Amino acid sequence: MHSARLAAQQILRFFRGETGALTGYQARVDREITPELTASYQISHLFNYLGPLAFRVLARYDYPWEVFCRVMRGDRSFGEIKKRCRPDILFRKLLVKSARNRPLT
């Protein structure tokens, strides 16, 4: 949807007589969308790499789901999450948040 919004804005600028407005679309996609796609790919790659461990953490802790929901609602971006994916931050968040009463098995 963001890409369509950018395209519509650039097309309107073109019809208003701004030459080169259509070439600005790619620059805006590169600046506004590509970093998010890259960050989401990297996060998903990490999640897939961790496999069973990631699923055990998700089964026990609410925090990862809360973060995912924030991204899906648009409250956070994948880029912001990627910056905060340092192990020390993640473990502190997992320890501070209340764990469900299920063992990590």
trRosetta pair geometry for C-beta under 8 A, 3 or more apart (Angstrom, degrees):
i j d omega theta_ij theta_ji phi_ij phi_ji
1 4 5.6 -52 -150 36 36 112
1 5 6.4 39 150 -21 66 104
2 5 5.6 -52 -150 35 33 114
2 6 6.4 35 151 -19 65 104
2 32 6.9 -142 158 131 127 117
2 33 6.0 164 102 -91 124 108
3 6 5.7 -53 -149 36 32 111
3 7 6.3 33 152 -20 65 105
3 29 6.4 40 -121 -112 91 107
3 33 6.0 39 -75 -88 88 161
4 7 5.6 -52 -146 36 33 113
4 8 6.3 34 154 -20 65 105
5 8 5.8 -53 -148 35 30 111
5 9 6.5 31 154 -19 63 105
6 9 5.8 -56 -150 35 31 111
6 10 6.4 24 155 -14 66 108
6 25 6.0 122 138 -143 102 78
6 28 5.0 -178 -156 112 129 133
6 29 6.3 156 107 -68 160 75
6 32 6.9 170 -82 64 139 141
6 33 7.6 -101 -10 -31 153 124
7 10 5.9 -60 -148 40 30 107
7 11 6.2 30 155 -20 67 108
7 25 5.9 45 -104 -136 60 131
8 11 5.7 -54 -143 37 30 111
8 12 6.4 33 156 -20 64 105
9 12 5.8 -54 -151 34 29 112
9 13 6.6 30 151 -18 63 105
10 13 5.6 -52 -151 36 35 114
10 14 6.5 40 149 -23 65 103
10 21 5.2 162 -169 153 72 88
10 22 5.8 110 151 -108 116 41
10 24 5.6 -172 -122 76 115 97
10 25 4.3 -92 1 -70 173 94
10 28 7.2 -157 -59 20 122 141
11 14 5.4 -50 -150 32 35 116
11 15 6.5 29 154 -14 66 104
11 21 7.7 154 -85 120 13 120
11 22 7.3 48 -89 -95 55 87
12 15 5.9 -57 -147 40 32 107
12 16 6.4 30 153 -18 64 108
13 16 5.7 -58 -149 38 31 112
13 18 4.4 -39 164 45 90 137
13 21 3.7 -175 106 -144 109 142
13 24 7.4 -19 79 48 152 139
14 17 8.0 113 172 -13 29 9
14 18 6.2 -84 -89 64 32 81
14 19 8.0 66 -133 -105 69 28
14 21 4.1 -150 -66 69 69 125
14 22 5.3 37 -80 -47 136 90
16 21 7.9 95 49 -55 89 162
18 21 4.1 84 96 -55 108 117
20 23 5.1 -49 -163 35 68 115
20 24 6.7 79 141 -31 77 95
21 24 5.6 -49 -162 22 39 119
21 25 8.0 58 144 -35 60 85
22 25 5.9 -25 -171 -4 47 115
23 26 6.6 -44 -172 26 50 105
23 27 7.3 46 139 -11 68 107
24 27 5.4 -58 -155 41 48 114
24 28 6.1 47 151 -21 77 105
25 28 5.9 -62 -152 38 29 108
25 29 6.3 29 153 -19 67 105
26 29 5.6 -51 -145 36 34 112
26 30 6.2 35 154 -19 66 105
27 30 5.7 -54 -148 37 30 112
27 31 6.2 20 155 -12 64 112
28 31 5.7 -60 -142 44 31 106
28 32 5.5 -6 171 9 71 119
28 33 7.9 56 130 -2 67 97
29 32 6.7 -69 -122 52 20 86
29 33 4.9 -36 -159 36 63 121
29 34 6.3 78 142 -32 71 95
30 33 7.7 -10 -45 51 10 80
30 34 5.1 -6 -141 6 41 139
31 34 7.5 54 -2 33 13 102
31 35 7.7 -9 -180 -8 28 112
32 35 7.7 -89 180 29 10 100
32 36 7.8 -6 150 -5 49 115
33 36 5.9 -67 -161 39 40 110
33 37 6.2 34 151 -18 75 108
34 37 5.6 -56 -144 38 35 111
34 38 6.1 37 158 -21 68 106
35 38 5.6 -55 -145 37 31 113
35 39 6.2 29 157 -17 66 107
35 79 5.5 25 140 -83 110 128
36 39 5.8 -55 -144 39 30 108
36 40 6.2 27 158 -17 65 108
36 77 5.9 -90 -110 -172 104 108
36 78 5.2 109 -156 41 70 112
36 79 6.0 -75 -92 -30 61 99
37 40 5.9 -56 -144 38 28 109
37 41 6.3 31 155 -21 63 107
38 41 5.8 -56 -150 35 28 112
38 42 6.4 25 154 -17 64 107
39 42 5.7 -56 -147 37 32 110
39 43 6.3 30 156 -18 66 107
39 77 7.5 67 75 141 152 90
39 78 3.9 152 103 125 114 103
39 79 4.7 -155 -37 -79 164 53
39 81 7.2 127 159 62 123 89
39 82 4.3 -112 -149 -30 109 142
40 43 5.8 -53 -145 38 32 111
40 44 6.2 30 156 -17 65 107
40 78 4.2 -73 -64 -122 77 166
41 44 5.9 -58 -146 39 28 108
41 45 6.2 32 153 -23 65 107
42 45 5.6 -52 -146 34 30 114
42 46 6.5 32 153 -18 63 104
42 82 6.4 57 80 -119 126 126
43 46 5.7 -54 -152 36 32 112
43 47 6.3 34 150 -20 65 106
43 78 6.2 -131 1 -159 140 104
43 81 6.5 23 -93 108 149 121
43 82 6.2 -113 -59 -84 105 87
43 85 7.1 -156 -107 -76 94 153
44 47 5.4 -51 -146 37 35 115
44 48 6.2 34 155 -17 66 105
45 48 5.8 -55 -147 39 29 109
45 49 6.3 33 152 -24 63 107
46 49 5.5 -54 -147 34 31 115
46 50 6.4 24 157 -14 65 107
46 85 7.6 95 80 -179 172 147
47 50 6.1 -60 -149 39 28 106
47 54 5.2 120 -156 -153 68 164
48 51 6.6 25 179 -69 39 71
50 53 4.8 -89 174 67 93 104
50 54 4.0 102 100 -40 116 104
51 54 6.2 134 63 23 11 103
51 55 7.1 -31 156 -4 45 104
52 55 5.6 -56 -148 38 36 111
52 56 6.4 37 155 -21 69 103
53 56 5.7 -54 -150 34 33 111
53 57 6.5 32 153 -18 66 104
54 57 5.8 -54 -150 36 32 110
54 58 6.3 31 153 -17 66 107
55 58 5.6 -53 -144 39 33 112
55 59 6.2 36 155 -23 65 106
56 59 5.6 -54 -147 35 31 113
56 60 6.4 15 158 -10 64 112
56 104 5.0 73 167 -155 121 85
56 105 7.4 -177 -130 57 118 23
57 60 6.1 -70 -148 43 28 101
57 61 5.8 -24 176 24 70 114
57 64 6.4 84 126 -19 104 145
57 94 7.1 -57 -156 -123 110 138
57 104 7.7 16 -77 -121 49 115
58 61 7.1 -72 -116 55 20 77
58 64 5.4 -84 -102 76 75 140
58 65 6.8 100 -152 -51 86 92
59 100 7.8 -99 145 56 55 135
59 102 6.4 -88 140 100 95 144
60 99 5.5 -9 161 -161 94 103
60 100 5.7 -151 -162 48 44 94
60 102 5.4 -139 -108 75 74 98
60 103 7.8 -53 -103 141 121 11
60 104 5.6 -32 -51 -80 152 81
61 64 6.0 85 94 3 105 93
61 94 5.4 -51 -116 -140 162 87
61 97 6.1 86 -162 91 102 124
61 99 5.6 -51 -92 -116 73 76
61 100 7.1 -149 -80 5 24 86
62 65 5.8 -70 -165 46 52 109
62 66 5.8 55 143 -29 83 107
62 97 6.0 -137 60 161 90 130
62 98 7.2 17 20 73 122 74
62 100 6.9 115 -41 -41 88 95
63 66 5.4 -54 -145 33 34 115
63 67 6.5 34 158 -19 67 102
63 93 5.3 150 -173 146 156 104
63 94 5.9 -137 42 -95 145 55
63 97 4.2 175 -55 10 114 167
64 67 5.7 -53 -151 34 34 112
64 68 6.4 35 152 -19 66 105
65 68 5.5 -51 -146 37 35 114
65 69 6.2 37 154 -20 66 104
66 69 5.8 -55 -149 37 29 111
66 70 6.5 34 151 -22 63 103
66 97 7.9 -160 15 -128 142 150
67 70 5.6 -53 -153 31 33 114
67 71 6.7 31 151 -17 65 102
67 76 7.0 -54 -161 61 69 156
67 81 6.2 110 175 -119 119 119
68 71 5.8 -55 -155 34 33 110
68 72 6.4 28 152 -15 67 108
69 72 5.6 -55 -144 40 34 110
69 73 6.1 31 157 -16 68 108
70 73 5.9 -58 -145 41 28 107
70 75 4.2 -82 -163 70 81 114
70 76 4.2 42 130 11 112 113
71 74 7.7 42 178 -70 30 22
71 75 7.5 -80 -62 55 22 73
71 76 5.1 -57 -78 79 62 92
71 77 6.8 86 -129 -138 85 14
71 78 6.1 66 -142 -67 132 66
71 81 6.3 -26 -74 -35 125 139
76 80 5.0 -118 -168 73 90 135
76 81 6.1 90 144 -51 125 93
77 80 4.7 103 55 3 78 98
77 81 7.1 -142 98 -2 45 85
78 81 5.5 -54 -148 39 37 113
78 82 6.1 43 152 -25 68 103
79 82 5.6 -51 -146 32 30 113
79 83 6.7 32 154 -19 62 103
80 83 5.8 -54 -154 33 32 111
80 84 6.5 14 154 -5 65 111
81 84 5.9 -70 -150 47 32 102
81 85 6.4 52 149 -49 67 100
82 85 5.5 -39 -150 3 34 122
84 89 5.3 -120 -176 126 75 155
84 90 7.8 126 141 -62 77 74
85 89 7.4 -137 -134 68 4 119
85 90 6.4 26 -153 -55 49 120
86 89 4.6 80 64 10 90 106
86 90 6.9 -169 84 -9 43 89
87 90 5.7 -59 -142 40 32 111
87 91 6.0 25 166 -14 69 109
88 91 6.3 -57 -143 40 26 105
88 92 6.3 26 158 -18 62 110
89 92 5.9 -59 -148 37 28 110
89 93 6.3 26 156 -18 65 108
90 93 5.9 -59 -150 37 28 109
90 94 6.3 25 155 -17 65 108
91 94 5.6 -54 -144 38 33 111
91 95 6.2 29 158 -17 66 108
92 95 5.9 -60 -147 39 28 107
92 96 6.1 23 158 -18 66 111
93 96 5.9 -58 -140 38 28 107
93 97 6.1 21 164 -14 65 110
94 97 6.3 -56 -140 39 25 104
94 99 7.8 43 175 -80 76 100
99 102 7.9 -126 156 42 95 67
